[in-house]
Amino acid sequence: MYKEVLTFAIKKIVLKPSEVTVTELPGDKKVLEIHVDAEDRGRLIGRDGRTIHALRTLLRAVTPVGEDIVLTVAQ
């Protein structure tokens, strides 16, 4: 559920919503990697990282208690 909420929010921020994908990386921790168009990367991160910080806060709000998820932006 949290991937869908995150994807929905990101698609509302970027200029090319069709290029947005959120993938879960394999490993011990849950890591979500956001893929956006190169032109939208700055918009996603925001000034001083405010937008990505807000997305991490949103992710924490929809994640079950006790579950940690790391959010990264793909290069």
PDB file of N, CA, C, O and CB in Angstrom:
ATOM      1  N   MET A   1       0.813  -1.190   0.000  1.00  0.00           N
ATOM      2  CA  MET A   1       0.000   0.000   0.000  1.00  0.00           C
ATOM      3  C   MET A   1       0.862   1.262   0.000  1.00  0.00           C
ATOM      4  O   MET A   1       0.535   2.244  -0.667  1.00  0.00           O
ATOM      5  CB  MET A   1      -0.928  -0.006   1.195  1.00  0.00           C
ATOM      6  N   TYR A   2       1.966   1.228   0.754  1.00  0.00           N
ATOM      7  CA  TYR A   2       2.797   2.427   0.859  1.00  0.00           C
ATOM      8  C   TYR A   2       3.452   2.783  -0.475  1.00  0.00           C
ATOM      9  O   TYR A   2       3.686   3.961  -0.748  1.00  0.00           O
ATOM     10  CB  TYR A   2       3.868   2.228   1.925  1.00  0.00           C
ATOM     11  N   LYS A   3       3.753   1.779  -1.314  1.00  0.00           N
ATOM     12  CA  LYS A   3       4.340   2.074  -2.622  1.00  0.00           C
ATOM     13  C   LYS A   3       3.345   2.821  -3.498  1.00  0.00           C
ATOM     14  O   LYS A   3       3.729   3.729  -4.236  1.00  0.00           O
ATOM     15  CB  LYS A   3       4.793   0.780  -3.318  1.00  0.00           C
ATOM     16  N   GLU A   4       2.081   2.451  -3.424  1.00  0.00           N
ATOM     17  CA  GLU A   4       1.055   3.113  -4.226  1.00  0.00           C
ATOM     18  C   GLU A   4       0.847   4.559  -3.793  1.00  0.00           C
ATOM     19  O   GLU A   4       0.687   5.447  -4.630  1.00  0.00           O
ATOM     20  CB  GLU A   4      -0.257   2.350  -4.131  1.00  0.00           C
ATOM     21  N   VAL A   5       0.850   4.789  -2.491  1.00  0.00           N
ATOM     22  CA  VAL A   5       0.682   6.151  -1.972  1.00  0.00           C
ATOM     23  C   VAL A   5       1.859   7.017  -2.393  1.00  0.00           C
ATOM     24  O   VAL A   5       1.682   8.157  -2.822  1.00  0.00           O
ATOM     25  CB  VAL A   5       0.545   6.142  -0.431  1.00  0.00           C
ATOM     26  N   LEU A   6       3.055   6.470  -2.267  1.00  0.00           N
ATOM     27  CA  LEU A   6       4.263   7.203  -2.642  1.00  0.00           C
ATOM     28  C   LEU A   6       4.277   7.503  -4.137  1.00  0.00           C
ATOM     29  O   LEU A   6       4.597   8.620  -4.543  1.00  0.00           O
ATOM     30  CB  LEU A   6       5.515   6.407  -2.253  1.00  0.00           C
ATOM     31  N   THR A   7       3.935   6.521  -4.949  1.00  0.00           N
ATOM     32  CA  THR A   7       3.890   6.716  -6.402  1.00  0.00           C
ATOM     33  C   THR A   7       2.874   7.782  -6.778  1.00  0.00           C
ATOM     34  O   THR A   7       3.150   8.630  -7.627  1.00  0.00           O
ATOM     35  CB  THR A   7       3.554   5.400  -7.113  1.00  0.00           C
ATOM     36  N   PHE A   8       1.711   7.749  -6.159  1.00  0.00           N
ATOM     37  CA  PHE A   8       0.670   8.740  -6.429  1.00  0.00           C
ATOM     38  C   PHE A   8       1.168  10.151  -6.122  1.00  0.00           C
ATOM     39  O   PHE A   8       0.990  11.065  -6.927  1.00  0.00           O
ATOM     40  CB  PHE A   8      -0.590   8.432  -5.605  1.00  0.00           C
ATOM     41  N   ALA A   9       1.792  10.325  -4.957  1.00  0.00           N
ATOM     42  CA  ALA A   9       2.282  11.648  -4.553  1.00  0.00           C
ATOM     43  C   ALA A   9       3.377  12.145  -5.493  1.00  0.00           C
ATOM     44  O   ALA A   9       3.391  13.318  -5.866  1.00  0.00           O
ATOM     45  CB  ALA A   9       2.811  11.605  -3.114  1.00  0.00           C
ATOM     46  N   ILE A  10       4.290  11.264  -5.874  1.00  0.00           N
ATOM     47  CA  ILE A  10       5.388  11.659  -6.758  1.00  0.00           C
ATOM     48  C   ILE A  10       4.865  12.057  -8.133  1.00  0.00           C
ATOM     49  O   ILE A  10       5.357  13.016  -8.727  1.00  0.00           O
ATOM     50  CB  ILE A  10       6.406  10.520  -6.892  1.00  0.00           C
ATOM     51  N   LYS A  11       3.880  11.335  -8.639  1.00  0.00           N
ATOM     52  CA  LYS A  11       3.317  11.651  -9.958  1.00  0.00           C
ATOM     53  C   LYS A  11       2.670  13.028  -9.981  1.00  0.00           C
ATOM     54  O   LYS A  11       2.591  13.654 -11.038  1.00  0.00           O
ATOM     55  CB  LYS A  11       2.292  10.596 -10.362  1.00  0.00           C
ATOM     56  N   LYS A  12       2.204  13.508  -8.828  1.00  0.00           N
ATOM     57  CA  LYS A  12       1.608  14.846  -8.754  1.00  0.00           C
ATOM     58  C   LYS A  12       2.672  15.944  -8.714  1.00  0.00           C
ATOM     59  O   LYS A  12       2.369  17.108  -8.976  1.00  0.00           O
ATOM     60  CB  LYS A  12       0.710  14.953  -7.521  1.00  0.00           C
ATOM     61  N   ILE A  13       3.915  15.584  -8.390  1.00  0.00           N
ATOM     62  CA  ILE A  13       4.991  16.565  -8.257  1.00  0.00           C
ATOM     63  C   ILE A  13       5.743  16.760  -9.568  1.00  0.00           C
ATOM     64  O   ILE A  13       6.059  17.892  -9.933  1.00  0.00           O
ATOM     65  CB  ILE A  13       5.961  16.136  -7.164  1.00  0.00           C
ATOM     66  N   VAL A  14       6.032  15.687 -10.271  1.00  0.00           N
ATOM     67  CA  VAL A  14       6.914  15.738 -11.437  1.00  0.00           C
ATOM     68  C   VAL A  14       6.185  16.195 -12.702  1.00  0.00           C
ATOM     69  O   VAL A  14       4.955  16.202 -12.760  1.00  0.00           O
ATOM     70  CB  VAL A  14       7.537  14.373 -11.673  1.00  0.00           C
ATOM     71  N   LEU A  15       6.967  16.575 -13.706  1.00  0.00           N
ATOM     72  CA  LEU A  15       6.395  17.017 -14.978  1.00  0.00           C
ATOM     73  C   LEU A  15       6.098  15.852 -15.922  1.00  0.00           C
ATOM     74  O   LEU A  15       5.243  15.965 -16.801  1.00  0.00           O
ATOM     75  CB  LEU A  15       7.338  17.993 -15.654  1.00  0.00           C
ATOM     76  N   LYS A  16       6.802  14.733 -15.742  1.00  0.00           N
ATOM     77  CA  LYS A  16       6.592  13.557 -16.579  1.00  0.00           C
ATOM     78  C   LYS A  16       6.170  12.374 -15.706  1.00  0.00           C
ATOM     79  O   LYS A  16       6.988  11.510 -15.389  1.00  0.00           O
ATOM     80  CB  LYS A  16       7.875  13.216 -17.381  1.00  0.00           C
ATOM     81  N   PRO A  17       4.888  12.335 -15.318  1.00  0.00           N
ATOM     82  CA  PRO A  17       4.440  11.279 -14.405  1.00  0.00           C
ATOM     83  C   PRO A  17       4.505   9.872 -15.004  1.00  0.00           C
ATOM     84  O   PRO A  17       4.546   8.889 -14.265  1.00  0.00           O
ATOM     85  CB  PRO A  17       3.034  11.561 -13.971  1.00  0.00           C
ATOM     86  N   SER A  18       4.515   9.772 -16.304  1.00  0.00           N
ATOM     87  CA  SER A  18       4.585   8.443 -16.921  1.00  0.00           C
ATOM     88  C   SER A  18       5.949   7.794 -16.722  1.00  0.00           C
ATOM     89  O   SER A  18       6.084   6.583 -16.902  1.00  0.00           O
ATOM     90  CB  SER A  18       4.275   8.539 -18.409  1.00  0.00           C
ATOM     91  N   GLU A  19       6.955   8.570 -16.357  1.00  0.00           N
ATOM     92  CA  GLU A  19       8.316   8.059 -16.151  1.00  0.00           C
ATOM     93  C   GLU A  19       8.580   7.632 -14.715  1.00  0.00           C
ATOM     94  O   GLU A  19       9.682   7.178 -14.405  1.00  0.00           O
ATOM     95  CB  GLU A  19       9.322   9.108 -16.551  1.00  0.00           C
ATOM     96  N   VAL A  20       7.599   7.766 -13.836  1.00  0.00           N
ATOM     97  CA  VAL A  20       7.789   7.467 -12.411  1.00  0.00           C
ATOM     98  C   VAL A  20       7.630   5.971 -12.147  1.00  0.00           C
ATOM     99  O   VAL A  20       6.629   5.364 -12.529  1.00  0.00           O
ATOM    100  CB  VAL A  20       6.788   8.267 -11.551  1.00  0.00           C
ATOM    101  N   THR A  21       8.630   5.389 -11.489  1.00  0.00           N
ATOM    102  CA  THR A  21       8.518   4.020 -10.984  1.00  0.00           C
ATOM    103  C   THR A  21       9.141   3.972  -9.596  1.00  0.00           C
ATOM    104  O   THR A  21      10.129   4.649  -9.311  1.00  0.00           O
ATOM    105  CB  THR A  21       9.211   2.994 -11.948  1.00  0.00           C
ATOM    106  N   VAL A  22       8.548   3.172  -8.760  1.00  0.00           N
ATOM    107  CA  VAL A  22       9.071   2.944  -7.414  1.00  0.00           C
ATOM    108  C   VAL A  22       9.309   1.446  -7.297  1.00  0.00           C
ATOM    109  O   VAL A  22       8.376   0.651  -7.417  1.00  0.00           O
ATOM    110  CB  VAL A  22       8.079   3.474  -6.288  1.00  0.00           C
ATOM    111  N   THR A  23      10.565   1.062  -7.061  1.00  0.00           N
ATOM    112  CA  THR A  23      10.903  -0.353  -6.967  1.00  0.00           C
ATOM    113  C   THR A  23      11.459  -0.664  -5.586  1.00  0.00           C
ATOM    114  O   THR A  23      12.116   0.165  -4.957  1.00  0.00           O
ATOM    115  CB  THR A  23      11.917  -0.746  -8.056  1.00  0.00           C
ATOM    116  N   GLU A  24      11.179  -1.881  -5.131  1.00  0.00           N
ATOM    117  CA  GLU A  24      11.705  -2.337  -3.847  1.00  0.00           C
ATOM    118  C   GLU A  24      12.956  -3.157  -4.112  1.00  0.00           C
ATOM    119  O   GLU A  24      12.921  -4.141  -4.850  1.00  0.00           O
ATOM    120  CB  GLU A  24      10.644  -3.169  -3.054  1.00  0.00           C
ATOM    121  N   LEU A  25      14.058  -2.743  -3.504  1.00  0.00           N
ATOM    122  CA  LEU A  25      15.329  -3.432  -3.706  1.00  0.00           C
ATOM    123  C   LEU A  25      15.441  -4.616  -2.750  1.00  0.00           C
ATOM    124  O   LEU A  25      15.005  -4.526  -1.602  1.00  0.00           O
ATOM    125  CB  LEU A  25      16.514  -2.461  -3.506  1.00  0.00           C
ATOM    126  N   PRO A  26      16.019  -5.720  -3.209  1.00  0.00           N
ATOM    127  CA  PRO A  26      16.180  -6.880  -2.328  1.00  0.00           C
ATOM    128  C   PRO A  26      17.258  -6.626  -1.277  1.00  0.00           C
ATOM    129  O   PRO A  26      18.205  -5.874  -1.506  1.00  0.00           O
ATOM    130  CB  PRO A  26      16.528  -8.132  -3.148  1.00  0.00           C
ATOM    131  N   GLY A  27      17.099  -7.260  -0.139  1.00  0.00           N
ATOM    132  CA  GLY A  27      18.088  -7.118   0.923  1.00  0.00           C
ATOM    133  C   GLY A  27      17.470  -7.270   2.288  1.00  0.00           C
ATOM    134  O   GLY A  27      16.285  -7.581   2.416  1.00  0.00           O
ATOM    135  N   ASP A  28      18.280  -7.048   3.316  1.00  0.00           N
ATOM    136  CA  ASP A  28      17.818  -7.180   4.697  1.00  0.00           C
ATOM    137  C   ASP A  28      16.811  -6.089   5.063  1.00  0.00           C
ATOM    138  O   ASP A  28      15.804  -6.358   5.718  1.00  0.00           O
ATOM    139  CB  ASP A  28      19.006  -7.134   5.656  1.00  0.00           C
ATOM    140  N   LYS A  29      17.092  -4.857   4.633  1.00  0.00           N
ATOM    141  CA  LYS A  29      16.201  -3.732   4.905  1.00  0.00           C
ATOM    142  C   LYS A  29      15.267  -3.528   3.721  1.00  0.00           C
ATOM    143  O   LYS A  29      15.572  -3.927   2.597  1.00  0.00           O
ATOM    144  CB  LYS A  29      17.009  -2.441   5.192  1.00  0.00           C
ATOM    145  N   LYS A  30      14.131  -2.905   3.984  1.00  0.00           N
ATOM    146  CA  LYS A  30      13.245  -2.514   2.894  1.00  0.00           C
ATOM    147  C   LYS A  30      13.757  -1.190   2.342  1.00  0.00           C
ATOM    148  O   LYS A  30      13.802  -0.185   3.052  1.00  0.00           O
ATOM    149  CB  LYS A  30      11.750  -2.397   3.373  1.00  0.00           C
ATOM    150  N   VAL A  31      14.135  -1.200   1.090  1.00  0.00           N
ATOM    151  CA  VAL A  31      14.634   0.005   0.432  1.00  0.00           C
ATOM    152  C   VAL A  31      13.774   0.254  -0.794  1.00  0.00           C
ATOM    153  O   VAL A  31      13.649  -0.614  -1.658  1.00  0.00           O
ATOM    154  CB  VAL A  31      16.147  -0.132   0.047  1.00  0.00           C
ATOM    155  N   LEU A  32      13.185   1.433  -0.870  1.00  0.00           N
ATOM    156  CA  LEU A  32      12.407   1.828  -2.039  1.00  0.00           C
ATOM    157  C   LEU A  32      13.241   2.805  -2.852  1.00  0.00           C
ATOM    158  O   LEU A  32      13.750   3.796  -2.328  1.00  0.00           O
ATOM    159  CB  LEU A  32      11.034   2.461  -1.629  1.00  0.00           C
ATOM    160  N   GLU A  33      13.371   2.514  -4.130  1.00  0.00           N
ATOM    161  CA  GLU A  33      14.146   3.368  -5.017  1.00  0.00           C
ATOM    162  C   GLU A  33      13.202   4.038  -6.001  1.00  0.00           C
ATOM    163  O   GLU A  33      12.407   3.375  -6.667  1.00  0.00           O
ATOM    164  CB  GLU A  33      15.242   2.559  -5.762  1.00  0.00           C
ATOM    165  N   ILE A  34      13.296   5.351  -6.085  1.00  0.00           N
ATOM    166  CA  ILE A  34      12.439   6.136  -6.966  1.00  0.00           C
ATOM    167  C   ILE A  34      13.188   6.417  -8.257  1.00  0.00           C
ATOM    168  O   ILE A  34      14.321   6.899  -8.239  1.00  0.00           O
ATOM    169  CB  ILE A  34      11.993   7.459  -6.285  1.00  0.00           C
ATOM    170  N   HIS A  35      12.552   6.115  -9.369  1.00  0.00           N
ATOM    171  CA  HIS A  35      13.104   6.412 -10.690  1.00  0.00           C
ATOM    172  C   HIS A  35      12.212   7.462 -11.340  1.00  0.00           C
ATOM    173  O   HIS A  35      11.011   7.252 -11.511  1.00  0.00           O
ATOM    174  CB  HIS A  35      13.205   5.117 -11.581  1.00  0.00           C
ATOM    175  N   VAL A  36      12.810   8.588 -11.699  1.00  0.00           N
ATOM    176  CA  VAL A  36      12.099   9.646 -12.419  1.00  0.00           C
ATOM    177  C   VAL A  36      12.969  10.104 -13.578  1.00  0.00           C
ATOM    178  O   VAL A  36      14.150   9.767 -13.654  1.00  0.00           O
ATOM    179  CB  VAL A  36      11.748  10.845 -11.476  1.00  0.00           C
ATOM    180  N   ASP A  37      12.378  10.867 -14.472  1.00  0.00           N
ATOM    181  CA  ASP A  37      13.129  11.447 -15.582  1.00  0.00           C
ATOM    182  C   ASP A  37      14.212  12.371 -15.016  1.00  0.00           C
ATOM    183  O   ASP A  37      14.028  12.980 -13.962  1.00  0.00           O
ATOM    184  CB  ASP A  37      12.180  12.225 -16.558  1.00  0.00           C
ATOM    185  N   ALA A  38      15.327  12.469 -15.713  1.00  0.00           N
ATOM    186  CA  ALA A  38      16.459  13.281 -15.242  1.00  0.00           C
ATOM    187  C   ALA A  38      16.059  14.733 -14.988  1.00  0.00           C
ATOM    188  O   ALA A  38      16.569  15.364 -14.063  1.00  0.00           O
ATOM    189  CB  ALA A  38      17.597  13.235 -16.259  1.00  0.00           C
ATOM    190  N   GLU A  39      15.162  15.257 -15.795  1.00  0.00           N
ATOM    191  CA  GLU A  39      14.731  16.642 -15.625  1.00  0.00           C
ATOM    192  C   GLU A  39      13.890  16.838 -14.367  1.00  0.00           C
ATOM    193  O   GLU A  39      13.827  17.945 -13.832  1.00  0.00           O
ATOM    194  CB  GLU A  39      13.944  17.090 -16.839  1.00  0.00           C
ATOM    195  N   ASP A  40      13.249  15.780 -13.893  1.00  0.00           N
ATOM    196  CA  ASP A  40      12.383  15.869 -12.726  1.00  0.00           C
ATOM    197  C   ASP A  40      13.111  15.585 -11.410  1.00  0.00           C
ATOM    198  O   ASP A  40      12.535  15.766 -10.338  1.00  0.00           O
ATOM    199  CB  ASP A  40      11.236  14.913 -12.880  1.00  0.00           C
ATOM    200  N   ARG A  41      14.351  15.150 -11.478  1.00  0.00           N
ATOM    201  CA  ARG A  41      15.072  14.772 -10.261  1.00  0.00           C
ATOM    202  C   ARG A  41      15.198  15.948  -9.294  1.00  0.00           C
ATOM    203  O   ARG A  41      14.987  15.781  -8.093  1.00  0.00           O
ATOM    204  CB  ARG A  41      16.461  14.238 -10.615  1.00  0.00           C
ATOM    205  N   GLY A  42      15.534  17.119  -9.795  1.00  0.00           N
ATOM    206  CA  GLY A  42      15.645  18.301  -8.941  1.00  0.00           C
ATOM    207  C   GLY A  42      14.315  18.700  -8.344  1.00  0.00           C
ATOM    208  O   GLY A  42      14.253  19.118  -7.188  1.00  0.00           O
ATOM    209  N   ARG A  43      13.269  18.578  -9.103  1.00  0.00           N
ATOM    210  CA  ARG A  43      11.924  18.887  -8.620  1.00  0.00           C
ATOM    211  C   ARG A  43      11.522  17.913  -7.512  1.00  0.00           C
ATOM    212  O   ARG A  43      10.874  18.302  -6.540  1.00  0.00           O
ATOM    213  CB  ARG A  43      10.904  18.834  -9.781  1.00  0.00           C
ATOM    214  N   LEU A  44      11.909  16.647  -7.666  1.00  0.00           N
ATOM    215  CA  LEU A  44      11.586  15.627  -6.672  1.00  0.00           C
ATOM    216  C   LEU A  44      12.334  15.876  -5.364  1.00  0.00           C
ATOM    217  O   LEU A  44      11.763  15.722  -4.284  1.00  0.00           O
ATOM    218  CB  LEU A  44      11.920  14.234  -7.212  1.00  0.00           C
ATOM    219  N   ILE A  45      13.590  16.255  -5.453  1.00  0.00           N
ATOM    220  CA  ILE A  45      14.385  16.501  -4.249  1.00  0.00           C
ATOM    221  C   ILE A  45      13.969  17.815  -3.599  1.00  0.00           C
ATOM    222  O   ILE A  45      13.837  17.886  -2.377  1.00  0.00           O
ATOM    223  CB  ILE A  45      15.890  16.523  -4.586  1.00  0.00           C
ATOM    224  N   GLY A  46      13.764  18.843  -4.395  1.00  0.00           N
ATOM    225  CA  GLY A  46      13.308  20.130  -3.871  1.00  0.00           C
ATOM    226  C   GLY A  46      14.438  20.967  -3.300  1.00  0.00           C
ATOM    227  O   GLY A  46      15.557  20.489  -3.111  1.00  0.00           O
ATOM    228  N   ARG A  47      14.128  22.203  -3.033  1.00  0.00           N
ATOM    229  CA  ARG A  47      15.114  23.121  -2.475  1.00  0.00           C
ATOM    230  C   ARG A  47      15.485  22.668  -1.071  1.00  0.00           C
ATOM    231  O   ARG A  47      14.621  22.474  -0.215  1.00  0.00           O
ATOM    232  CB  ARG A  47      14.576  24.573  -2.458  1.00  0.00           C
ATOM    233  N   ASP A  48      16.773  22.504  -0.852  1.00  0.00           N
ATOM    234  CA  ASP A  48      17.316  22.029   0.428  1.00  0.00           C
ATOM    235  C   ASP A  48      16.746  20.674   0.842  1.00  0.00           C
ATOM    236  O   ASP A  48      16.763  20.335   2.025  1.00  0.00           O
ATOM    237  CB  ASP A  48      17.037  23.049   1.518  1.00  0.00           C
ATOM    238  N   GLY A  49      16.238  19.889  -0.126  1.00  0.00           N
ATOM    239  CA  GLY A  49      15.727  18.559   0.173  1.00  0.00           C
ATOM    240  C   GLY A  49      14.364  18.543   0.840  1.00  0.00           C
ATOM    241  O   GLY A  49      13.967  17.533   1.421  1.00  0.00           O
ATOM    242  N   ARG A  50      13.656  19.637   0.763  1.00  0.00           N
ATOM    243  CA  ARG A  50      12.367  19.735   1.454  1.00  0.00           C
ATOM    244  C   ARG A  50      11.331  18.774   0.898  1.00  0.00           C
ATOM    245  O   ARG A  50      10.585  18.162   1.662  1.00  0.00           O
ATOM    246  CB  ARG A  50      11.839  21.146   1.366  1.00  0.00           C
ATOM    247  N   THR A  51      11.273  18.632  -0.406  1.00  0.00           N
ATOM    248  CA  THR A  51      10.253  17.770  -1.006  1.00  0.00           C
ATOM    249  C   THR A  51      10.505  16.309  -0.682  1.00  0.00           C
ATOM    250  O   THR A  51       9.579  15.599  -0.291  1.00  0.00           O
ATOM    251  CB  THR A  51      10.210  17.966  -2.517  1.00  0.00           C
ATOM    252  N   ILE A  52      11.736  15.845  -0.835  1.00  0.00           N
ATOM    253  CA  ILE A  52      12.037  14.445  -0.534  1.00  0.00           C
ATOM    254  C   ILE A  52      11.861  14.171   0.958  1.00  0.00           C
ATOM    255  O   ILE A  52      11.459  13.073   1.343  1.00  0.00           O
ATOM    256  CB  ILE A  52      13.473  14.091  -0.978  1.00  0.00           C
ATOM    257  N   HIS A  53      12.158  15.157   1.795  1.00  0.00           N
ATOM    258  CA  HIS A  53      11.934  15.000   3.235  1.00  0.00           C
ATOM    259  C   HIS A  53      10.438  14.849   3.527  1.00  0.00           C
ATOM    260  O   HIS A  53      10.047  14.032   4.361  1.00  0.00           O
ATOM    261  CB  HIS A  53      12.516  16.208   4.011  1.00  0.00           C
ATOM    262  N   ALA A  54       9.614  15.626   2.852  1.00  0.00           N
ATOM    263  CA  ALA A  54       8.159  15.523   3.028  1.00  0.00           C
ATOM    264  C   ALA A  54       7.656  14.160   2.556  1.00  0.00           C
ATOM    265  O   ALA A  54       6.760  13.583   3.172  1.00  0.00           O
ATOM    266  CB  ALA A  54       7.436  16.652   2.259  1.00  0.00           C
ATOM    267  N   LEU A  55       8.224  13.646   1.473  1.00  0.00           N
ATOM    268  CA  LEU A  55       7.831  12.320   0.997  1.00  0.00           C
ATOM    269  C   LEU A  55       8.237  11.235   1.991  1.00  0.00           C
ATOM    270  O   LEU A  55       7.502  10.268   2.186  1.00  0.00           O
ATOM    271  CB  LEU A  55       8.457  12.038  -0.374  1.00  0.00           C
ATOM    272  N   ARG A  56       9.388  11.387   2.612  1.00  0.00           N
ATOM    273  CA  ARG A  56       9.811  10.416   3.643  1.00  0.00           C
ATOM    274  C   ARG A  56       8.878  10.472   4.848  1.00  0.00           C
ATOM    275  O   ARG A  56       8.571   9.439   5.443  1.00  0.00           O
ATOM    276  CB  ARG A  56      11.271  10.692   4.092  1.00  0.00           C
ATOM    277  N   THR A  57       8.429  11.662   5.207  1.00  0.00           N
ATOM    278  CA  THR A  57       7.480  11.818   6.304  1.00  0.00           C
ATOM    279  C   THR A  57       6.154  11.150   5.950  1.00  0.00           C
ATOM    280  O   THR A  57       5.562  10.466   6.784  1.00  0.00           O
ATOM    281  CB  THR A  57       7.264  13.313   6.629  1.00  0.00           C
ATOM    282  N   LEU A  58       5.688  11.343   4.728  1.00  0.00           N
ATOM    283  CA  LEU A  58       4.463  10.691   4.255  1.00  0.00           C
ATOM    284  C   LEU A  58       4.617   9.178   4.293  1.00  0.00           C
ATOM    285  O   LEU A  58       3.700   8.466   4.702  1.00  0.00           O
ATOM    286  CB  LEU A  58       4.114  11.154   2.828  1.00  0.00           C
ATOM    287  N   LEU A  59       5.762   8.692   3.872  1.00  0.00           N
ATOM    288  CA  LEU A  59       6.028   7.254   3.872  1.00  0.00           C
ATOM    289  C   LEU A  59       5.985   6.700   5.297  1.00  0.00           C
ATOM    290  O   LEU A  59       5.443   5.619   5.526  1.00  0.00           O
ATOM    291  CB  LEU A  59       7.396   6.957   3.223  1.00  0.00           C
ATOM    292  N   ARG A  60       6.549   7.431   6.248  1.00  0.00           N
ATOM    293  CA  ARG A  60       6.509   6.991   7.643  1.00  0.00           C
ATOM    294  C   ARG A  60       5.083   6.937   8.173  1.00  0.00           C
ATOM    295  O   ARG A  60       4.755   6.088   9.003  1.00  0.00           O
ATOM    296  CB  ARG A  60       7.350   7.919   8.514  1.00  0.00           C
ATOM    297  N   ALA A  61       4.229   7.848   7.690  1.00  0.00           N
ATOM    298  CA  ALA A  61       2.846   7.905   8.169  1.00  0.00           C
ATOM    299  C   ALA A  61       2.019   6.711   7.684  1.00  0.00           C
ATOM    300  O   ALA A  61       1.098   6.282   8.379  1.00  0.00           O
ATOM    301  CB  ALA A  61       2.192   9.205   7.713  1.00  0.00           C
ATOM    302  N   VAL A  62       2.329   6.175   6.515  1.00  0.00           N
ATOM    303  CA  VAL A  62       1.536   5.072   5.960  1.00  0.00           C
ATOM    304  C   VAL A  62       2.184   3.710   6.174  1.00  0.00           C
ATOM    305  O   VAL A  62       1.599   2.689   5.812  1.00  0.00           O
ATOM    306  CB  VAL A  62       1.312   5.293   4.483  1.00  0.00           C
ATOM    307  N   THR A  63       3.379   3.675   6.753  1.00  0.00           N
ATOM    308  CA  THR A  63       4.079   2.417   6.995  1.00  0.00           C
ATOM    309  C   THR A  63       3.629   1.832   8.329  1.00  0.00           C
ATOM    310  O   THR A  63       3.459   2.574   9.296  1.00  0.00           O
ATOM    311  CB  THR A  63       5.614   2.626   6.980  1.00  0.00           C
ATOM    312  N   PRO A  64       3.435   0.523   8.398  1.00  0.00           N
ATOM    313  CA  PRO A  64       3.060  -0.097   9.678  1.00  0.00           C
ATOM    314  C   PRO A  64       4.091   0.194  10.769  1.00  0.00           C
ATOM    315  O   PRO A  64       5.282   0.348  10.496  1.00  0.00           O
ATOM    316  CB  PRO A  64       2.901  -1.613   9.506  1.00  0.00           C
ATOM    317  N   VAL A  65       3.611   0.264  11.993  1.00  0.00           N
ATOM    318  CA  VAL A  65       4.467   0.562  13.146  1.00  0.00           C
ATOM    319  C   VAL A  65       5.544  -0.511  13.280  1.00  0.00           C
ATOM    320  O   VAL A  65       5.265  -1.706  13.181  1.00  0.00           O
ATOM    321  CB  VAL A  65       3.626   0.655  14.449  1.00  0.00           C
ATOM    322  N   GLY A  66       6.766  -0.070  13.504  1.00  0.00           N
ATOM    323  CA  GLY A  66       7.882  -0.985  13.687  1.00  0.00           C
ATOM    324  C   GLY A  66       8.575  -1.394  12.393  1.00  0.00           C
ATOM    325  O   GLY A  66       9.572  -2.116  12.429  1.00  0.00           O
ATOM    326  N   GLU A  67       8.072  -0.952  11.275  1.00  0.00           N
ATOM    327  CA  GLU A  67       8.679  -1.293   9.989  1.00  0.00           C
ATOM    328  C   GLU A  67       9.449  -0.076   9.463  1.00  0.00           C
ATOM    329  O   GLU A  67       8.881   1.005   9.306  1.00  0.00           O
ATOM    330  CB  GLU A  67       7.591  -1.755   8.959  1.00  0.00           C
ATOM    331  N   ASP A  68      10.723  -0.258   9.197  1.00  0.00           N
ATOM    332  CA  ASP A  68      11.562   0.828   8.682  1.00  0.00           C
ATOM    333  C   ASP A  68      11.751   0.667   7.178  1.00  0.00           C
ATOM    334  O   ASP A  68      12.022  -0.428   6.686  1.00  0.00           O
ATOM    335  CB  ASP A  68      12.936   0.852   9.401  1.00  0.00           C
ATOM    336  N   ILE A  69      11.605   1.761   6.465  1.00  0.00           N
ATOM    337  CA  ILE A  69      11.787   1.762   5.022  1.00  0.00           C
ATOM    338  C   ILE A  69      12.724   2.906   4.667  1.00  0.00           C
ATOM    339  O   ILE A  69      12.560   4.032   5.135  1.00  0.00           O
ATOM    340  CB  ILE A  69      10.423   1.894   4.272  1.00  0.00           C
ATOM    341  N   VAL A  70      13.708   2.597   3.832  1.00  0.00           N
ATOM    342  CA  VAL A  70      14.659   3.594   3.356  1.00  0.00           C
ATOM    343  C   VAL A  70      14.201   4.040   1.965  1.00  0.00           C
ATOM    344  O   VAL A  70      13.850   3.212   1.124  1.00  0.00           O
ATOM    345  CB  VAL A  70      16.131   3.021   3.324  1.00  0.00           C
ATOM    346  N   LEU A  71      14.207   5.339   1.735  1.00  0.00           N
ATOM    347  CA  LEU A  71      13.778   5.908   0.460  1.00  0.00           C
ATOM    348  C   LEU A  71      14.977   6.517  -0.240  1.00  0.00           C
ATOM    349  O   LEU A  71      15.662   7.363   0.335  1.00  0.00           O
ATOM    350  CB  LEU A  71      12.666   6.968   0.665  1.00  0.00           C
ATOM    351  N   THR A  72      15.247   6.102  -1.479  1.00  0.00           N
ATOM    352  CA  THR A  72      16.359   6.638  -2.248  1.00  0.00           C
ATOM    353  C   THR A  72      15.877   7.096  -3.624  1.00  0.00           C
ATOM    354  O   THR A  72      14.852   6.634  -4.125  1.00  0.00           O
ATOM    355  CB  THR A  72      17.477   5.588  -2.389  1.00  0.00           C
ATOM    356  N   VAL A  73      16.636   8.010  -4.220  1.00  0.00           N
ATOM    357  CA  VAL A  73      16.344   8.493  -5.567  1.00  0.00           C
ATOM    358  C   VAL A  73      17.433   7.950  -6.476  1.00  0.00           C
ATOM    359  O   VAL A  73      18.618   8.159  -6.221  1.00  0.00           O
ATOM    360  CB  VAL A  73      16.272  10.072  -5.626  1.00  0.00           C
ATOM    361  N   ALA A  74      17.040   7.254  -7.535  1.00  0.00           N
ATOM    362  CA  ALA A  74      17.995   6.662  -8.477  1.00  0.00           C
ATOM    363  C   ALA A  74      18.678   7.747  -9.291  1.00  0.00           C
ATOM    364  O   ALA A  74      18.078   8.777  -9.598  1.00  0.00           O
ATOM    365  CB  ALA A  74      17.293   5.661  -9.412  1.00  0.00           C
ATOM    366  N   GLN A  75      19.926   7.511  -9.635  1.00  0.00           N
ATOM    367  CA  GLN A  75      20.691   8.453 -10.454  1.00  0.00           C
ATOM    368  C   GLN A  75      20.325   8.351 -11.906  1.00  0.00           C
ATOM    369  O   GLN A  75      20.877   9.076 -12.734  1.00  0.00           O
ATOM    370  CB  GLN A  75      22.169   8.222 -10.290  1.00  0.00           C
TER     371      GLN A  75
END
